Amino acid sequence: MAESLPPLAFNHSMSAGPMTRSQRCLLPGVALAFVWLESADGEVLACDWQDPDDPEDLVPLVDIPSADLQAPRFDPERYGRDATAWRPTSAVPPGSAHARRVWAALSEIPVGEVRTYSEIATCVGSAPRAVGQACRANPWPLFIPCHRVVSSRFRTSSDVGGYAGDQVGELAQVKRLLLVHEGVLGRD
């Protein structure tokens, strides 16, 4: 019987400002934490992967159109316990028109499924390399699931492709862990 993956662990803390809240997700076996900053209304202001020992120094994104300041449709803490709790967000952060089309397409990939860079490129009328660049520039990882985009060579956990520009380091390990959590990969 396969060993079950421990749930993602969350620590909650209030940020310095009374109008924002910062949360951290600690991933077992990875030396990074997913950190996000949200408004009092639950709107995503910023998120990133960082060393869990770093101070919470996320800077909110600027110039976010008000239509895109929406609360995510899923609770990351619930996602940590159950990957099927993830829901796509209709909000898209600021970026080029191309990047925003890619990010919208990524939000349509269901939990437990992946798409190749080529498949996303066909969907948005682009090239696979340009899709990879938009994935690397995604300012809302996890909320916009760029980890679900894999190499056309995808067969095993070593073929998933890079994550946030990292091919073999901690961020690449985060991608593998998220795909295991979502049932795409088995534990190695």
Secondary structure by P-SEA (a helix, b strand, c coil): cccccccbbbbbbbcccccbbbbbbbbccccccbbbbbcccccccccccccccccccccccccccccccccccccaaaaaaccccbbbbcccccccaaaaaaaaaaaaccccccccaaaaaaaacccaaaaaaaaaaccccccccccccccccccccccccccccccccaaaaaaaaaaaaacccccc
